[in-house]
Amino acid sequence: MSNVPIISTSLPGPNAQRLIKDDLDVTSPSLIKEYPLTVKRAEGMMIEDEDGNRFLDFMAGIAVATTGHCHPKIVKAIQIQAENLLHICGTDFYYAGYSDLCKKLQELAPGDGSWKVFLSNSGTESNEGAIKLARFHTKRKYIIAFDGAFHGRTYGALSLTYSKSVQRKGFEPFLPGVHHLPYGSSKKMIQNYLKKKGVNPETIAAIFVEPIQGEGGYIVPPSDFLKQIRSFCDEFGIMMVDDEVQSGNGRTGKYFAIENWDVVPDIITLAKGLGSGMPIGSIIAKENVMTWPPGSHGSTFGGNPVSCAAAIATIDLIENGLMKNAEITGEYLHHRLHKLQKRYRIISDARGIGLMQAIEFSEDNKLSPNLAHLFEQSCFKKGLLVLRCGKSAIRLAPPLIVEQTDIDIALEIIDQVLGEMNLD
């Protein structure tokens, strides 16, 4: 596929309209459906819809298509594995793919210590397991998370999530013992909060933190935030849980985003881009932390053989060029977005690290969700796929195979959209 978008019908086109109608007749109304994109096939940076329209993908299925769509090495790894073993359950039995992937993740983990790995299906499952592990290891009940956080939608993870009200409304009561503080809180602010609430820091099992908030708006924290969290955890024997579900897998130019701050957590959760589109997640914990006994945690499909094969191939590609590409092209994208910010007053911020970038929309010095929505939909109509996050931000999280020419094409469309919004 050429990487230049081609829109040859109205959107959605006639075939897309039929699919959308069929979908709405049978699927849960809880699904968001951000815009009427109907995907027939995808390759590299491009997605083709049911009517032959071609889109440049700068959202990667929410930071999942790490190696681009249908990378030949990923496809081959999946095919070879599918011909030999589809499932056996890594909780109860042994197969090489499970331990091979765990070994790779163990080697990638930051710092000098020893690590153990548990494989899951998804980010929310990884975070559920991390909650259990932290409570089991510390024998404590309280957990700290942050405003704007997204850790998943199942009950334990949802109890930590604090991104959008619709994600929590109507699902109370949540897991008890969870406290939310402003993202970026200093050690002193955390201590003052706990004192006010009458919570002894030595009763806290874990602090869950995204090194860069994802659904919360691609928020990059203050430079000393993660080090202060690490210091606070060390002082009181608290587990620092690093949620790398969206920010990990090389997206920021480091395998784990937290490495940009030279901080080593106790537990790391991964998913999304780990399998280049195949469902897989992981919990990576220090060996002296992952001490739960046999039978205390498991997963029927976690570490599925086909998903493991895809993840191993994904890591190989990340280590052999894609992580460096994320760093280089991310810097270029960041620079170009800052130039746009200077030109258009409705862009109040341009932020990010590597290929985890965002622009924030404001009007009259107030965040503007309406402008962000208009921008997102307008980009879609011109063949560029981006996604909202936070209150009024647009995330740009393309596959790690993105080239400078792809960024130039995307920025040309973005510039056109901003000009047509007539608010520069």
Backbone torsions as a table, in degrees:
resi	resn	phi	psi	omega
1	MET	NA	140.5	169.0
2	SER	-70.5	149.7	-178.8
3	ASN	-91.3	14.2	175.1
4	VAL	-96.5	124.2	179.9
5	PRO	-60.1	143.9	175.8
6	ILE	-132.4	114.7	177.8
7	ILE	-113.1	109.5	-173.4
8	SER	-110.7	-2.7	176.5
9	THR	-131.9	170.3	167.2
10	SER	-66.9	157.0	-179.1
11	LEU	-114.2	127.3	-4.0
12	PRO	-75.7	149.5	178.5
13	GLY	-74.9	177.6	-175.7
14	PRO	-60.7	-42.9	178.5
15	ASN	-67.5	-39.4	178.1
16	ALA	-63.1	-40.5	-179.8
17	GLN	-61.0	-39.8	178.7
18	ARG	-65.4	-42.7	179.0
19	LEU	-64.4	-42.5	-180.0
20	ILE	-61.1	-42.2	178.5
21	LYS	-62.6	-46.0	178.8
22	ASP	-60.8	-41.1	-179.3
23	ASP	-62.9	-47.4	-177.9
24	LEU	-63.8	-27.2	-179.5
25	ASP	-71.3	-23.2	-170.7
26	VAL	-125.1	-15.2	-173.5
27	THR	-98.2	160.9	-179.1
28	SER	-61.7	136.6	177.1
29	PRO	-70.3	-5.5	178.9
30	SER	-74.4	-15.4	-178.4
31	LEU	-73.2	137.6	-170.5
32	ILE	-75.9	-48.7	-175.2
33	LYS	54.6	75.7	-170.6
34	GLU	-60.3	-40.6	172.0
35	TYR	-152.8	163.5	-171.1
36	PRO	-77.1	61.4	176.1
37	LEU	-92.2	121.8	176.1
38	THR	-115.1	115.1	-170.8
39	VAL	-95.4	125.1	175.7
40	LYS	-100.3	-43.5	176.5
41	ARG	-156.0	165.0	-179.8
42	ALA	-150.5	149.2	179.4
43	GLU	-152.9	127.1	177.6
44	GLY	62.5	-119.5	-179.7
45	MET	-92.6	-3.0	-169.1
46	MET	-113.1	146.2	175.4
47	ILE	-124.2	135.1	178.6
48	GLU	-113.2	133.6	-178.3
49	ASP	-93.1	-176.1	-174.9
50	GLU	-65.4	-17.5	-179.0
51	ASP	-107.0	8.8	178.2
52	GLY	87.3	2.5	174.6
53	ASN	-70.1	143.0	-176.2
54	ARG	-120.5	131.8	-173.4
55	PHE	-119.6	142.7	173.3
56	LEU	-87.5	123.2	-170.2
57	ASP	-94.1	109.9	175.1
58	PHE	-115.0	27.7	173.9
59	MET	-132.0	-15.1	171.2
60	ALA	53.1	38.9	-179.7
61	GLY	60.6	40.5	-173.6
62	ILE	62.7	59.8	174.2
63	ALA	61.2	33.3	-178.5
64	VAL	-104.0	-42.0	-176.2
65	ALA	-77.3	65.3	-175.1
66	THR	-53.7	-46.3	-174.8
67	THR	-96.8	19.3	-174.7
68	GLY	82.1	173.6	-177.8
69	HIS	-81.4	128.7	174.3
70	CYS	54.8	45.6	176.3
71	HIS	-57.1	132.1	-174.8
72	PRO	-56.7	-33.5	179.3
73	LYS	-71.4	-33.7	176.9
74	ILE	-70.7	-45.8	179.7
75	VAL	-59.2	-43.8	-179.7
76	LYS	-63.7	-43.5	179.0
77	ALA	-60.9	-40.9	178.6
78	ILE	-65.1	-45.3	-178.6
79	GLN	-61.8	-46.0	-179.0
80	ILE	-61.9	-44.7	-179.4
81	GLN	-67.0	-40.7	-177.8
82	ALA	-63.8	-25.9	178.5
83	GLU	-76.8	-14.7	-174.1
84	ASN	-113.8	-42.4	-178.3
85	LEU	-159.3	123.3	177.8
86	LEU	-95.5	-37.5	-176.0
87	HIS	-162.3	144.9	170.6
88	ILE	-149.7	-18.4	179.7
89	CYS	86.8	100.5	-178.5
90	GLY	-69.2	-14.4	176.1
91	THR	-66.7	-34.6	-171.8
92	ASP	-110.4	-20.5	-174.2
93	PHE	-137.1	176.8	-175.1
94	TYR	-111.3	141.5	165.7
95	TYR	-154.0	149.7	-169.1
96	ALA	-60.8	-38.1	-176.7
97	GLY	-58.3	-38.0	-179.3
98	TYR	-63.1	-53.8	-177.9
99	SER	-70.4	-31.5	177.8
100	ASP	-63.7	-43.0	178.6
101	LEU	-67.5	-42.5	178.7
102	CYS	-59.6	-39.4	179.3
103	LYS	-64.3	-41.4	178.7
104	LYS	-62.7	-44.0	179.9
105	LEU	-67.1	-37.2	176.7
106	GLN	-60.1	-42.5	-179.8
107	GLU	-70.0	-30.7	-179.1
108	LEU	-79.4	-22.6	-175.7
109	ALA	-57.0	142.3	-175.4
110	PRO	-72.1	163.7	177.0
111	GLY	80.0	-174.1	-173.8
112	ASP	-106.2	-4.4	-174.3
113	GLY	-79.2	177.9	177.3
114	SER	-93.0	143.6	-175.6
115	TRP	-128.8	154.8	171.1
116	LYS	-122.9	156.6	-172.5
117	VAL	-131.7	137.4	171.9
118	PHE	-119.2	133.9	-178.9
119	LEU	-102.8	136.1	-177.7
120	SER	-126.5	-168.5	179.1
121	ASN	-98.2	-25.9	-166.9
122	SER	-158.6	176.3	177.7
123	GLY	-68.2	-45.3	-179.0
124	THR	-64.2	-37.3	177.5
125	GLU	-67.3	-37.2	177.0
126	SER	-62.9	-43.1	-179.6
127	ASN	-70.9	-34.5	173.5
128	GLU	-59.2	-45.6	179.5
129	GLY	-64.9	-36.4	179.2
130	ALA	-66.1	-36.2	175.3
131	ILE	-60.9	-48.7	179.6
132	LYS	-60.3	-45.2	-177.2
133	LEU	-63.7	-44.5	-179.2
134	ALA	-63.0	-42.4	179.2
135	ARG	-69.0	-39.1	179.7
136	PHE	-64.6	-45.0	-175.4
137	HIS	-69.1	-41.7	-174.7
138	THR	-89.4	-18.9	-173.6
139	LYS	60.4	32.7	178.8
140	ARG	-119.7	166.0	-173.5
141	LYS	-114.7	-25.9	-172.7
142	TYR	-83.6	149.1	179.1
143	ILE	-135.8	140.0	174.6
144	ILE	-108.1	133.9	171.4
145	ALA	-133.3	-174.6	-172.0
146	PHE	-128.8	150.9	174.2
147	ASP	-56.9	137.6	-179.0
148	GLY	87.8	-4.2	-175.8
149	ALA	-70.4	148.2	167.9
150	PHE	-132.9	114.0	-179.5
151	HIS	-120.2	1.3	177.7
152	GLY	134.2	179.6	-172.9
153	ARG	-118.8	-8.3	173.4
154	THR	-78.5	164.2	-160.1
155	TYR	-58.7	-45.0	179.3
156	GLY	-64.4	-50.3	179.6
157	ALA	-64.3	-37.9	178.9
158	LEU	-64.8	-30.3	177.3
159	SER	-63.8	-26.7	177.1
160	LEU	-88.4	-29.4	-178.8
161	THR	-63.8	135.8	-179.2
162	TYR	-149.1	47.3	-173.4
163	SER	-96.6	-59.1	-179.4
164	LYS	-129.3	141.2	-175.0
165	SER	-62.2	-33.7	-177.9
166	VAL	-63.5	-24.4	-179.7
167	GLN	-72.8	-21.2	-176.1
168	ARG	-114.8	-25.8	-173.0
169	LYS	-60.9	127.3	177.0
170	GLY	89.8	-1.6	-176.5
171	PHE	-109.5	7.1	178.8
172	GLU	-66.5	156.9	1.2
173	PRO	-84.3	152.5	180.0
174	PHE	-96.0	178.6	177.5
175	LEU	-55.7	126.4	179.8
176	PRO	-71.3	157.0	173.9
177	GLY	86.6	14.4	179.8
178	VAL	-102.5	129.7	178.8
179	HIS	-117.9	136.1	178.7
180	HIS	-112.1	131.0	177.6
181	LEU	-121.9	161.8	177.2
182	PRO	-60.0	136.8	176.8
183	TYR	-63.8	131.0	-176.7
184	GLY	97.3	3.6	-179.6
185	SER	-58.6	137.7	176.9
186	SER	-77.5	167.6	176.4
187	LYS	-56.8	-41.5	179.9
188	LYS	-64.0	-41.4	179.5
189	MET	-63.9	-39.8	178.4
190	ILE	-64.4	-44.0	179.4
191	GLN	-62.3	-42.7	179.7
192	ASN	-65.1	-39.8	178.9
193	TYR	-62.0	-48.2	-177.6
194	LEU	-64.7	-37.4	177.7
195	LYS	-63.5	-42.4	179.6
196	LYS	-63.9	-37.1	-178.6
197	LYS	-84.6	-6.5	-179.1
198	GLY	71.7	31.3	-179.1
199	VAL	-105.1	122.5	176.6
200	ASN	-74.0	125.3	179.3
201	PRO	-55.2	-25.2	-178.8
202	GLU	-78.5	2.2	173.6
203	THR	-104.7	3.7	-179.1
204	ILE	-89.9	126.4	-179.7
205	ALA	-81.3	-41.7	-172.0
206	ALA	-156.5	154.3	166.3
207	ILE	-115.9	117.8	177.0
208	PHE	-93.2	128.8	-177.1
209	VAL	-145.6	138.0	169.3
210	GLU	-91.2	126.0	180.0
211	PRO	-61.6	-32.0	166.4
212	ILE	-132.6	123.3	-177.9
213	GLN	-66.8	134.6	-177.8
214	GLY	-89.1	-84.5	-179.4
215	GLU	-61.6	-22.0	179.2
216	GLY	-71.2	-9.0	175.6
217	GLY	128.8	17.3	-176.5
218	TYR	53.6	51.7	-177.8
219	ILE	-85.7	122.6	174.5
220	VAL	-90.7	124.7	-173.3
221	PRO	-76.2	167.9	171.4
222	PRO	-54.9	150.5	-170.2
223	SER	-59.8	-28.9	-177.3
224	ASP	-102.6	4.4	-174.4
225	PHE	-58.9	-53.6	-175.5
226	LEU	-67.3	-33.1	177.1
227	LYS	-68.9	-34.3	176.9
228	GLN	-69.9	-37.1	175.2
229	ILE	-61.9	-45.1	179.0
230	ARG	-59.4	-43.5	-179.6
231	SER	-63.8	-43.3	179.8
232	PHE	-64.0	-43.4	178.9
233	CYS	-63.0	-42.0	179.1
234	ASP	-62.6	-39.0	-176.5
235	GLU	-65.8	-34.5	-173.3
236	PHE	-117.2	12.4	176.6
237	GLY	68.3	33.9	-178.1
238	ILE	-95.3	143.3	176.2
239	MET	-78.8	124.7	172.9
240	MET	-90.5	112.5	-178.2
241	VAL	-103.7	118.5	-175.6
242	ASP	-99.6	106.7	179.5
243	ASP	-84.1	102.8	-178.9
244	GLU	-105.2	20.4	-174.4
245	VAL	-56.3	-45.1	179.9
246	GLN	-98.8	-29.6	-173.3
247	SER	-92.4	-11.5	-175.6
248	GLY	-85.7	-166.1	178.1
249	ASN	61.3	39.6	172.6
250	GLY	82.7	0.5	-172.6
251	ARG	-63.0	-31.6	-178.1
252	THR	-96.8	8.5	-176.4
253	GLY	93.1	-7.8	170.5
254	LYS	-122.1	152.3	-178.7
255	TYR	-61.6	-43.1	174.4
256	PHE	-112.0	132.2	-177.0
257	ALA	-59.2	-32.7	-177.4
258	ILE	-62.4	-20.6	178.2
259	GLU	-65.4	-20.0	176.1
260	ASN	-64.8	-17.7	179.5
261	TRP	-113.4	7.8	178.7
262	ASP	55.0	43.6	178.2
263	VAL	-116.0	138.0	178.4
264	VAL	-111.8	115.6	179.2
265	PRO	-81.6	-179.7	176.1
266	ASP	-93.6	-34.0	-178.4
267	ILE	-136.5	138.9	177.5
268	ILE	-124.6	136.4	172.9
269	THR	-114.2	138.5	-178.8
270	LEU	-131.9	157.6	170.2
271	ALA	-173.9	-131.9	179.9
272	LYS	35.9	-100.3	-171.9
273	GLY	-74.1	1.5	-177.1
274	LEU	-61.3	-34.5	-175.9
275	GLY	-113.0	14.1	179.2
276	SER	55.0	30.4	178.6
277	GLY	118.5	-18.9	174.4
278	MET	-83.0	142.2	-175.2
279	PRO	-73.7	113.7	177.2
280	ILE	-162.0	143.9	176.1
281	GLY	-142.2	177.5	179.6
282	SER	-155.4	155.2	167.2
283	ILE	-115.1	121.7	177.9
284	ILE	-114.3	119.4	-175.7
285	ALA	-133.3	151.5	174.6
286	LYS	-56.4	143.4	-174.6
287	GLU	-58.0	-35.6	-179.4
288	ASN	-79.4	-3.5	176.2
289	VAL	-99.5	-42.4	-178.7
290	MET	-81.2	77.1	-175.4
291	THR	-116.7	12.1	179.9
292	TRP	-65.4	146.8	-172.6
293	PRO	-82.4	164.7	177.1
294	PRO	-53.4	134.1	179.7
295	GLY	92.3	-11.5	-177.0
296	SER	-79.0	-20.7	176.4
297	HIS	-156.0	145.7	-179.3
298	GLY	-164.1	-179.8	180.0
299	SER	-161.1	122.8	-178.8
300	THR	-60.9	-49.7	-175.8
301	PHE	-99.0	-9.3	-179.2
302	GLY	-60.3	130.1	-177.1
303	GLY	73.0	32.0	175.6
304	ASN	-51.8	139.1	-175.9
305	PRO	-54.6	-41.2	-179.4
306	VAL	-69.2	-41.1	177.7
307	SER	-65.3	-38.5	177.2
308	CYS	-61.9	-42.4	179.1
309	ALA	-61.3	-42.6	178.1
310	ALA	-64.3	-40.3	-178.6
311	ALA	-67.5	-41.2	178.5
312	ILE	-62.1	-44.0	177.8
313	ALA	-65.2	-36.8	178.3
314	THR	-62.7	-47.9	-179.8
315	ILE	-60.8	-40.9	178.3
316	ASP	-58.8	-43.3	179.5
317	LEU	-68.2	-39.7	178.6
318	ILE	-61.7	-46.5	-177.7
319	GLU	-69.4	-27.8	-175.2
320	ASN	-104.4	48.9	170.2
321	GLY	128.6	-34.9	-174.0
322	LEU	-71.5	-34.5	178.9
323	MET	-66.4	-41.5	176.3
324	LYS	-65.8	-38.0	177.9
325	ASN	-64.0	-38.1	177.6
326	ALA	-61.0	-39.4	178.3
327	GLU	-65.2	-48.5	-174.7
328	ILE	-70.7	-51.4	-178.9
329	THR	-69.5	-30.0	176.6
330	GLY	-63.7	-40.8	177.0
331	GLU	-63.2	-40.4	179.2
332	TYR	-65.2	-45.8	178.4
333	LEU	-61.9	-43.4	179.8
334	HIS	-59.5	-44.7	179.1
335	HIS	-62.3	-44.3	-178.9
336	ARG	-66.1	-37.7	179.0
337	LEU	-67.1	-37.2	176.8
338	HIS	-64.6	-35.2	176.7
339	LYS	-65.6	-38.7	176.5
340	LEU	-66.2	-38.0	179.1
341	GLN	-58.5	-38.4	179.7
342	LYS	-69.1	-25.8	-177.1
343	ARG	-87.8	-31.8	-173.0
344	TYR	-118.5	118.4	-175.2
345	ARG	-66.9	-21.8	-179.1
346	ILE	-75.6	-12.8	174.1
347	ILE	-90.9	105.6	-175.7
348	SER	-89.6	-15.4	179.2
349	ASP	-158.3	146.5	170.7
350	ALA	-131.4	121.8	-170.2
351	ARG	-147.1	163.5	174.6
352	GLY	140.0	173.4	176.3
353	ILE	-133.9	135.8	179.5
354	GLY	60.0	-135.1	179.4
355	LEU	-98.2	40.1	173.3
356	MET	-127.7	77.2	-171.9
357	GLN	-116.1	155.0	179.0
358	ALA	-150.2	153.2	169.0
359	ILE	-122.3	140.6	-177.9
360	GLU	-105.6	138.2	-179.6
361	PHE	-106.9	133.0	178.3
362	SER	-139.2	155.9	175.1
363	GLU	-143.7	130.7	-177.2
364	ASP	55.3	41.8	177.8
365	ASN	63.8	21.3	176.3
366	LYS	-126.0	141.6	176.7
367	LEU	-58.2	139.7	-173.3
368	SER	-125.0	92.4	174.5
369	PRO	-59.0	-33.5	-178.9
370	ASN	-64.3	-41.5	178.5
371	LEU	-66.6	-39.9	178.5
372	ALA	-62.2	-41.2	179.1
373	HIS	-66.0	-45.0	178.6
374	LEU	-59.8	-43.6	179.8
375	PHE	-62.4	-46.8	-178.9
376	GLU	-59.3	-47.1	-178.6
377	GLN	-67.2	-36.6	179.9
378	SER	-67.8	-38.8	175.9
379	CYS	-62.2	-42.9	178.5
380	PHE	-57.7	-44.5	-178.4
381	LYS	-64.8	-21.8	177.8
382	LYS	-98.4	3.0	174.7
383	GLY	94.8	16.3	177.5
384	LEU	-115.5	126.7	-178.4
385	LEU	-99.6	114.7	174.2
386	VAL	-131.8	169.8	-177.6
387	LEU	-137.8	145.0	174.5
388	ARG	-73.6	157.0	170.8
389	CYS	-156.2	160.7	-177.2
390	GLY	63.3	-154.1	-179.6
391	LYS	-80.6	-41.0	-172.8
392	SER	-151.3	32.8	-178.2
393	ALA	-108.0	156.6	172.8
394	ILE	-117.2	125.8	178.7
395	ARG	-92.8	142.6	171.7
396	LEU	-121.1	105.1	-175.0
397	ALA	-134.7	69.3	-176.7
398	PRO	-72.1	166.5	170.9
399	PRO	-55.0	153.4	-176.5
400	LEU	-72.7	-3.1	175.7
401	ILE	-85.5	-2.3	-175.3
402	VAL	-54.9	141.9	177.5
403	GLU	-112.4	165.0	-179.2
404	GLN	-58.5	-35.8	178.8
405	THR	-64.3	-35.5	176.2
406	ASP	-64.7	-41.4	178.5
407	ILE	-63.6	-40.4	178.3
408	ASP	-61.6	-41.9	177.9
409	ILE	-63.2	-46.3	-179.8
410	ALA	-61.9	-43.9	-177.7
411	LEU	-69.6	-29.2	175.1
412	GLU	-65.4	-41.9	177.1
413	ILE	-66.0	-44.3	179.0
414	ILE	-59.4	-42.9	178.4
415	ASP	-61.9	-42.6	177.9
416	GLN	-61.4	-45.0	-179.0
417	VAL	-62.6	-45.7	179.4
418	LEU	-61.8	-39.6	177.9
419	GLY	-64.3	-41.1	-179.6
420	GLU	-71.4	-24.5	174.8
421	MET	-69.6	-15.0	172.4
422	ASN	56.6	41.9	-178.8
423	LEU	-126.1	18.2	-178.7
424	ASP	-83.4	NA	NA
